[in-house]
Amino acid sequence: MTLRSILAATCLLLPLMASAHNFEINQRVPPVGIADRGELILDNDKFSYKNWNSAQLPGKVRVVQHIAGRTSAKEKNAWLIEAIKAANLPHDRYQTTTIVNTDDAILGSAIFVRSSIESNKKLYPWSQFIVDSEGVTRKAWQLEEESSAIIVLDKEGRVQFAKDGELSQQEVQQVIDLLHKLLSK
């Protein structure tokens, strides 16, 4: 192989490497289980955690947001979250599942991140919040550090859209349109 052909092959692979996740359309997400922390439960104004795993995802159309425990990661796809709130999707058939990787937080800030998650759970009790304090989801799903990934699942739990990184305005609209389509089935 010549240097030119090696460089050409490398350039062709760059777009694939930029999207490091291992999701396949119409397939379930790679299995993951979180035993350290896990799903945040709010019951009678008291918080607790229970084990969570990806096998619990089927049943509703959902957006799964995996974010590093950093403000910069949360801000990457804030436009999508605002668009979902504005869409007023039916809670009986739709759910947002936010997995926060507190292992990927600025040193010493994990307690503040968890406090923010608890505040959000009070504001949006129908949403699902998962605290991944060991980063097992990021590793299992091969996601970028310090980032935000968005995965849209149909009610059977199959991936319909996935992107690791910030969504463009066009992609935000694409996700909202896809959610309406999946909910109309």
Beta strands, then each sheet from edge to edge (+ up, - down):
strand 1: 33-43
strand 2: 46-53
strand 3: 61-68
strand 4: 94-101
strand 5: 128-132
strand 6: 148-153
strand 7: 159-164
sheet 1: 2+ 1- 5+ 4+ 3+ 6- 7+
end
